[in-house]
Amino acid sequence: MAEGIATPQEITRFEAEANRKAQENQARLKELAQSIFAHRHEPIFVLGLWAQYMMILDLAHAQGIPDGDFHPQAIIKAGGGVKGVALPADYKDRVARFVGNVYRPANYGMTEMASLTARCEAARYHATPGLIMLVLDSAGERLLLPKDGRDGFVEGRFGFLDLLLDGRWGGVITGDKVTLDTNERCPCGRFGPTLLDNISRYAQIGEEDHIGCAGTIDSYVRGAIGVVAD
């Protein structure tokens, strides 16, 4: 389909299969939600994407389940899955009210990153020792420094070099817009730069982010092949 050589029959079959899987996934999510509701007064562990939690939240409210009705020792972890998804601006606050007074650990990362960042008590994301966090301009062409921001805060496109990876190039320029605090100490008391919990996407829904992770790695591979060829 990407090459434009798929037949109308192949496209029809593909669309039908995609629709079938979508309906099947919706049914499975509803079954999962009912299981969560049935055990919500127990110290359960739930891990999911933000969009999934919003769907579960809506199902709970439709069934008369109030906010904050989970066991206080429950572990509820949410993150990711917002790319290309229309969510209300306060989706994080709504999920927080829904789960209530539970333990809510969080990380920031992506499939291309092996060294996930952990969120501290001050709602900041801390990098592991092998992760070099970078902030670039919106075009992804210029590295921003503390002098480009204000009071040690720099806002721009997130990039990183993950030294934990040795099977491929660990540098990626992402489509995420972040705010990096380069001050010596985080409000939680720990040392080192941190990312604020206001991460968003540069590309809007339906738009293509031309500085994607795949493109970055592809450019690196092409460059490495060119060096070998020379």
MOJOJO-V175311 format. One record per residue. N is the residue number from 1. RES is the residue in three letters. PHI is phi in degrees with one decimal (none if undefined). OMEGA is omega in whole degrees, -180 to 180 (NA if undefined). NEAR is the number of other ideal C-beta (glycine too) atoms within 8 Angstrom. Layout:
# MOJOJO-V175311
N;RES;PHI;OMEGA;NEAR + N;RES;PHI;OMEGA;NEAR
This chain:
# MOJOJO-V175311
1;MET;none;180;7 + 2;ALA;-64.5;-180;3 + 3;GLU;-86.8;178;5 + 4;GLY;77.4;-177;5 + 5;ILE;-114.5;179;3 + 6;ALA;-70.9;179;8 + 7;THR;-79.6;177;5 + 8;PRO;-56.5;179;5 + 9;GLN;-65.4;179;6 + 10;GLU;-65.9;179;9 + 11;ILE;-64.9;180;10 + 12;THR;-62.8;179;8 + 13;ARG;-64.1;179;8 + 14;PHE;-62.7;-179;10 + 15;GLU;-64.7;179;8 + 16;ALA;-65.0;179;8 + 17;GLU;-66.6;179;8 + 18;ALA;-64.0;179;8 + 19;ASN;-66.3;179;8 + 20;ARG;-63.1;-180;8 + 21;LYS;-65.8;179;8 + 22;ALA;-63.3;179;8 + 23;GLN;-66.1;179;8 + 24;GLU;-65.4;179;8 + 25;ASN;-66.2;177;8 + 26;GLN;-63.2;180;8 + 27;ALA;-65.1;180;8 + 28;ARG;-66.1;179;8 + 29;LEU;-65.1;178;11 + 30;LYS;-66.2;177;9 + 31;GLU;-65.1;179;8 + 32;LEU;-63.4;180;9 + 33;ALA;-59.8;180;12 + 34;GLN;-63.5;178;8 + 35;SER;-66.9;178;8 + 36;ILE;-62.8;-180;11 + 37;PHE;-61.9;-177;10 + 38;ALA;-66.8;-176;6 + 39;HIS;-112.6;-173;8 + 40;ARG;-67.2;179;12 + 41;HIS;-92.1;177;6 + 42;GLU;-111.7;178;7 + 43;PRO;-75.7;-177;6 + 44;ILE;-90.9;174;11 + 45;PHE;-118.5;-180;7 + 46;VAL;-128.3;178;9 + 47;LEU;-127.8;-179;5 + 48;GLY;-163.2;179;8 + 49;LEU;-89.8;-178;10 + 50;TRP;-57.9;-178;15 + 51;ALA;-62.9;178;10 + 52;GLN;-65.7;178;10 + 53;TYR;-63.0;179;12 + 54;MET;-65.3;177;13 + 55;MET;-67.5;178;10 + 56;ILE;-64.8;178;13 + 57;LEU;-59.5;180;11 + 58;ASP;-63.1;178;8 + 59;LEU;-63.4;-180;10 + 60;ALA;-63.9;-180;11 + 61;HIS;-64.2;178;8 + 62;ALA;-64.3;180;6 + 63;GLN;-95.7;178;7 + 64;GLY;81.3;178;5 + 65;ILE;-81.5;-176;8 + 66;PRO;-78.6;174;5 + 67;ASP;-69.3;175;6 + 68;GLY;69.7;-175;9 + 69;ASP;-103.1;180;8 + 70;PHE;-99.9;178;12 + 71;HIS;-59.1;-177;10 + 72;PRO;-64.0;177;7 + 73;GLN;-97.2;177;7 + 74;ALA;-69.8;177;15 + 75;ILE;-111.2;-177;12 + 76;ILE;-118.4;-177;11 + 77;LYS;-118.9;-179;11 + 78;ALA;-131.6;177;12 + 79;GLY;169.5;174;9 + 80;GLY;74.3;175;6 + 81;GLY;75.0;-179;9 + 82;VAL;-100.8;-180;9 + 83;LYS;-67.5;179;6 + 84;GLY;73.6;-179;4 + 85;VAL;-116.2;179;9 + 86;ALA;-86.0;178;3 + 87;LEU;-123.0;177;9 + 88;PRO;-65.1;-176;6 + 89;ALA;-61.3;-177;4 + 90;ASP;-101.1;-174;6 + 91;TYR;-60.4;180;10 + 92;LYS;-66.3;180;8 + 93;ASP;-65.8;-179;7 + 94;ARG;-67.1;178;11 + 95;VAL;-66.5;179;13 + 96;ALA;-61.8;178;8 + 97;ARG;-66.5;-178;9 + 98;PHE;-64.7;-177;11 + 99;VAL;-80.6;175;11 + 100;GLY;75.7;-174;10 + 101;ASN;-82.9;178;4 + 102;VAL;-124.4;175;12 + 103;TYR;-83.5;-175;7 + 104;ARG;-125.6;175;10 + 105;PRO;-70.0;-179;8 + 106;ALA;-152.5;175;9 + 107;ASN;-133.9;171;10 + 108;TYR;-120.9;179;10 + 109;GLY;-176.9;-179;7 + 110;MET;-160.2;-176;8 + 111;THR;-62.2;-179;3 + 112;GLU;-80.5;-176;8 + 113;MET;-110.3;177;11 + 114;ALA;-89.4;-177;7 + 115;SER;-96.8;-179;12 + 116;LEU;-69.4;176;9 + 117;THR;-91.3;-179;13 + 118;ALA;-103.8;179;9 + 119;ARG;-87.5;-178;12 + 120;CYS;-94.7;-179;12 + 121;GLU;-65.6;-180;4 + 122;ALA;-89.6;-180;7 + 123;ALA;61.2;174;7 + 124;ARG;-116.3;179;14 + 125;TYR;-99.8;-178;13 + 126;HIS;-102.0;179;12 + 127;ALA;-82.8;172;12 + 128;THR;-74.0;-176;9 + 129;PRO;-57.0;-177;4 + 130;GLY;-90.6;-178;7 + 131;LEU;-110.1;178;14 + 132;ILE;-98.8;-178;8 + 133;MET;-89.3;-178;11 + 134;LEU;-129.1;175;9 + 135;VAL;-124.1;-178;13 + 136;LEU;-118.0;176;14 + 137;ASP;-68.9;-174;9 + 138;SER;-60.9;179;7 + 139;ALA;-80.4;-179;8 + 140;GLY;73.7;-175;9 + 141;GLU;-110.4;-176;5 + 142;ARG;-128.7;178;6 + 143;LEU;-74.9;178;6 + 144;LEU;-90.9;-179;10 + 145;LEU;-116.5;-180;6 + 146;PRO;-51.8;-180;7 + 147;LYS;-66.8;179;4 + 148;ASP;-81.8;-180;6 + 149;GLY;-108.7;-178;11 + 150;ARG;-143.2;179;4 + 151;ASP;56.0;178;5 + 152;GLY;87.7;179;9 + 153;PHE;-99.4;-180;11 + 154;VAL;-124.9;-179;13 + 155;GLU;-115.1;179;9 + 156;GLY;173.8;-179;11 + 157;ARG;-81.9;-176;17 + 158;PHE;-81.6;172;15 + 159;GLY;-133.3;180;13 + 160;PHE;-157.1;171;13 + 161;LEU;-124.3;-178;9 + 162;ASP;-97.8;-177;15 + 163;LEU;-76.4;178;9 + 164;LEU;-72.7;-178;10 + 165;LEU;-84.0;175;9 + 166;ASP;-131.0;178;3 + 167;GLY;-90.4;178;3 + 168;ARG;-158.4;177;5 + 169;TRP;-64.2;-175;7 + 170;GLY;-96.1;180;11 + 171;GLY;-96.3;-178;10 + 172;VAL;-142.7;169;13 + 173;ILE;-105.1;-172;11 + 174;THR;-93.1;175;11 + 175;GLY;-99.9;-177;11 + 176;ASP;-92.7;174;10 + 177;LYS;-99.6;-174;11 + 178;VAL;-131.6;171;13 + 179;THR;-121.0;-178;9 + 180;LEU;-104.2;175;13 + 181;ASP;-94.8;-177;12 + 182;THR;-93.4;179;9 + 183;ASN;-63.9;-172;8 + 184;GLU;-63.3;-173;3 + 185;ARG;-130.9;177;7 + 186;CYS;-79.1;175;14 + 187;PRO;-55.7;178;6 + 188;CYS;-74.7;179;8 + 189;GLY;106.5;-179;5 + 190;ARG;-82.0;-179;8 + 191;PHE;-88.7;172;5 + 192;GLY;106.0;178;7 + 193;PRO;-68.3;-178;9 + 194;THR;-139.0;173;12 + 195;LEU;-99.2;176;15 + 196;LEU;-74.4;-178;13 + 197;ASP;-86.6;178;8 + 198;ASN;-129.7;-175;6 + 199;ILE;-68.0;179;10 + 200;SER;-137.8;-180;6 + 201;ARG;-103.0;174;10 + 202;TYR;-76.1;-179;9 + 203;ALA;-78.9;175;7 + 204;GLN;-83.2;-179;5 + 205;ILE;-59.7;180;6 + 206;GLY;90.8;180;4 + 207;GLU;-94.2;179;6 + 208;GLU;-100.2;177;4 + 209;ASP;-89.4;-172;9 + 210;HIS;-76.4;177;5 + 211;ILE;-108.3;-177;10 + 212;GLY;-81.5;-179;8 + 213;CYS;-61.7;-178;11 + 214;ALA;-62.5;180;6 + 215;GLY;-64.9;179;9 + 216;THR;-63.9;-180;12 + 217;ILE;-66.1;179;12 + 218;ASP;-61.3;179;8 + 219;SER;-64.8;179;8 + 220;TYR;-64.4;-179;10 + 221;VAL;-62.9;179;9 + 222;ARG;-61.3;179;8 + 223;GLY;-66.1;180;8 + 224;ALA;-65.9;178;8 + 225;ILE;-65.0;180;8 + 226;GLY;-64.4;178;8 + 227;VAL;-64.2;179;7 + 228;VAL;-63.9;-179;6 + 229;ALA;-65.4;179;5 + 230;ASP;-68.6;NA;4
